[in-house]
Amino acid sequence: MRSFVKKVATPPASHKIHYDSEHKGFGLRVTKTGTKAFILNYHLNKRERRITIGQSPIWSAAAARERARELSRLIDQGIDPLDEKTERREAPTVATLWVEYEKVHIPTLSQRSQADQKGMWANFILPELGTIAVRQLSSRQIDSLHAKISEKPPTHANRVLEVLRKALNLSIRWEWITKNPADGFRRNTEHSREKYLTMDQYERVFSALEMMPNQKAANAIRLLILTGARRGEVLDLEWQDLDLELGIWNRPPHKSKDRKRKRIPLSNEALMLLRVMHDVAGVGFLFPTSKGTHCCRGPRRRHRTRPKG
C-alpha cells in the first residue's frame, strides 16, 4: 500500500476512498486538492461511522493500519472510538479549571489574596499547564512546574502549588478527577524570618518615636510593634473593633487575610496607648485621612502637568 499511497491519483471532484484489501473498513481518502488521510469505516449499534486516523505522509501506511487494528479491537468490545475522541476534546482543561476557580473560590478571599492568586495563575500555572486536560495532568508535570518556579524565590513555588492543589481538590468535588496529582509534592524548605528586638533596640525605637513631629504616624508604628499586626490591619482599624474594657481587638472577617473572625487579646502597653488615643478622638478610624476615611493605602502621588506655551 505504501507505493499506492504515493502514486494514487487525485479525484476530479470531492473525494474518493480506496479501501485496503487486508483490513476491512481501513482505507485512504484522497481529496480533489490532493490531501490524503487514512480512515476507518465501522458499524456499531446499527450505525455506520467513520474515524480519521491521520494524514499521509505524517502517518505511514503501516502505522495507520496498526492503529486501525487497535481501533477495531475497541469496537469489538462495544467501545466507540469517536465517542472517546469527542470526550477527550471536550474534557475540561486547566484553563477551564481556572475559569471555574475564579468564579467559585476567588470571591471568598481577601482583596490582597485575590490579586496574589490571579498573578500566580497568569504568570505560572496557565502558561505551563493551561492547555492540558485536568484528568490527564500528572504528578510529574506538577513537580516540573514546582521545580521551574523554584528557580526564583523557593517559598513562592510552595504558595503556587498550594493554590493549584486547592483548585484540583475542587475538581474532585466536581467529579472531573478522582485523585489530586498535586498531593504530596515536595515542598521547598522555608526558613522563619522572625526577628525580635532587644530591650535596648526597643528603647531606641520608642525614643525616636517620641521625637516624631507626626504623632499620629508614630502611634501607628507603636501599635504595629505592640500588636505584631500587619500594616494594613492597623491602618484599617476602627474604634468599634476595640473593646477597651476587656482589652480585646475584635477583627471582623472582611478585615482578616483568611476571612475569619478573630478575638485578639491586647497587651497592657497596647491597651494603655489605645486608651490615651481614645481620649483624644474615639470615633471612626484610629488613623483617618483628612476626609475621614482610613489611611491604609497612604496618600496618592499627584502628577505635575507642564504649563502650556
Secondary structure as UniProt FT lines:
FT   HELIX           2..7
FT   STRAND          15..19
FT   TURN            24..25
FT   STRAND          26..31
FT   TURN            32..33
FT   STRAND          36..44
FT   TURN            45..46
FT   STRAND          47..56
FT   TURN            57..58
FT   HELIX           61..76
FT   TURN            77..78
FT   HELIX           81..90
FT   HELIX           94..104
FT   HELIX           106..108
FT   HELIX           111..120
FT   HELIX           121..125
FT   HELIX           126..129
FT   TURN            130..131
FT   HELIX           134..136
FT   HELIX           139..149
FT   TURN            150..151
FT   HELIX           154..173
FT   TURN            174..175
FT   TURN            181..184
FT   HELIX           199..210
FT   HELIX           215..227
FT   HELIX           231..235
FT   HELIX           239..241
FT   STRAND          242..243
FT   TURN            244..247
FT   STRAND          248..251
FT   HELIX           253..255
FT   TURN            257..258
FT   STRAND          262..265
FT   HELIX           268..280
FT   TURN            290..291
//
